[in-house]
Amino acid sequence: MSSSEQPEVRKKGSGQRAAGLAVGGLGVVGVGLGSVFGILAMQAENDAGEFCEGAVCEAGSDGVSLTNKARGRATVSTIGFIAGGALLATGLTLYFTAKSGGEATALTVHPKAGGGFLSLKAGF
């Protein structure tokens, strides 16, 4: 690196905040999927109600299939909400606990070759 080139300097905590936003974004997606599958589960359960009375479904009807579909979608919904909520909480924690303020110290590495050796000199 020549003397005219300056190392890239980032703000303190910017990497942690970026990670927090990414993880939080995944959490929002998880909660969204949980919501969609929750709605689909309710719809399937309502459709099964035409063929079932309580826990008893008409023989040969689509009620059992619709009830099983509703339960599967409800399970996906629950997993989406739990995972999404955990990711969202983790993302918020990462974002709000990141250090703020001045510039972070840049790591510079200077390779040096000579006398049959290759060495690296690092500095902050």
Helices and strands as residue ranges (DSSP letters): H 14-48, E 52-53, E 56-57, H 63-96, E 108-114, E 117-123
